[in-house]
Amino acid sequence: MPLAVERFTPKGCLWHCTGLAPKGCLWQKPEDFYGFRGVRKKDNKMFFTYILKSEVDGTHYFGHTIDLIERLKKHNLGKVRYTKGRRPWQIIYSEPFDTKSEAYKRELFFKSIEGYRYLKEKGIT
């Protein structure tokens, strides 16, 4: 038999849930319970959209990650197929975001023609 777990409803009153749902009662949406929308951050880290530039041929790579330094290490160690033959890489631009979905949307923007124009106007690429 599951143990009673104390939870707070979005209205702020205390109630006990003895059901099997780990996120509260079934009527409650997860974003109401956790107080967020999107993917939860790991260890309160930020998500990043980044742009790399190859020191060999000057090509650019766009991506998103939760750990910018570790991701750059993977690119420079040859663990990423696309960037393996163009090593070494350097970070030329990055932007922090609260959610993974925001970082991914910004990456897609940079890959679009509007994003290309934006980066050219700012002198980033």
C-alpha positions in Angstrom: 0.0 0.0 0.0 1.5 3.4 -1.0 2.4 5.8 1.7 0.6 9.2 2.1 2.7 12.0 0.6 2.2 15.6 1.5 1.7 17.9 -1.6 0.7 21.4 -2.2 -2.1 22.2 -4.7 -1.8 25.2 -7.0 -4.2 27.0 -4.7 -1.8 26.5 -1.8 -3.8 24.2 0.5 -2.2 21.0 1.9 -3.7 17.7 1.0 -2.6 14.0 1.1 -2.3 11.9 -2.0 -2.4 8.1 -1.5 -2.6 7.3 -5.2 0.1 5.9 -7.4 0.6 9.1 -9.4 4.1 10.4 -8.6 3.2 14.0 -9.6 0.1 14.5 -7.5 -3.5 13.8 -8.3 -4.6 13.0 -11.8 -6.6 16.2 -12.1 -3.5 18.3 -11.6 -1.3 19.3 -14.5 2.4 18.8 -14.0 3.3 22.5 -14.7 0.8 23.5 -12.0 2.5 21.2 -9.5 6.1 21.9 -10.4 5.6 25.6 -11.3 7.3 25.4 -14.7 6.6 24.9 -18.3 9.0 22.9 -20.5 11.8 20.5 -19.6 13.1 20.8 -16.0 16.7 22.1 -15.7 19.2 19.6 -14.3 21.0 20.9 -11.2 19.8 24.5 -11.8 21.9 24.8 -14.9 21.0 26.8 -17.9 20.4 25.5 -21.5 22.5 27.1 -24.2 22.3 27.6 -27.9 25.8 27.9 -29.3 27.6 28.5 -32.6 31.0 26.9 -33.3 33.5 27.9 -35.9 36.0 25.5 -37.4 39.6 26.7 -37.3 40.4 24.5 -40.3 37.9 25.7 -43.0 35.8 28.4 -41.2 32.5 26.4 -41.4 29.9 27.0 -38.6 28.0 24.5 -36.5 24.8 25.4 -34.6 23.6 23.4 -31.6 22.1 23.4 -28.1 23.2 21.8 -24.8 23.0 22.0 -21.1 26.8 21.9 -20.5 28.6 24.1 -23.0 32.2 23.2 -22.0 31.6 19.5 -22.1 29.8 19.8 -25.5 32.8 21.7 -26.9 35.1 18.9 -25.6 33.0 16.3 -27.4 33.2 18.3 -30.6 37.0 18.7 -30.4 37.6 15.0 -29.4 35.8 13.9 -32.6 32.7 12.4 -30.8 30.3 14.2 -33.1 30.1 12.9 -36.6 29.6 16.2 -38.4 32.3 18.1 -36.6 34.9 15.3 -36.5 36.6 16.1 -39.7 36.8 19.8 -39.2 38.5 20.0 -35.8 39.5 22.1 -33.8 36.4 24.1 -33.0 35.9 27.3 -31.0 32.8 28.8 -29.6 32.1 32.2 -31.2 28.6 32.8 -29.8 26.2 31.4 -27.1 22.9 32.4 -25.5 21.5 31.0 -22.2 17.9 29.9 -21.8 15.7 28.6 -19.0 14.2 25.6 -21.0 15.5 23.2 -23.5 12.6 24.0 -25.9 13.6 27.7 -25.9 17.2 26.8 -26.7 16.1 24.4 -29.5 13.8 27.0 -31.0 16.7 29.5 -31.1 19.0 26.9 -32.8 16.3 26.4 -35.5 16.1 30.2 -35.9 19.9 30.4 -36.4 19.6 27.7 -39.1 16.8 29.6 -40.9 17.4 32.4 -43.6 16.1 35.0 -41.1 18.6 33.8 -38.5 21.4 33.8 -41.1 20.6 37.5 -41.8 20.4 38.3 -38.1 23.8 36.8 -37.5 25.3 38.6 -40.4 23.9 42.0 -39.3 25.3 41.4 -35.8 28.7 40.4 -37.2 28.6 37.1 -35.5 29.2 34.9 -38.6 
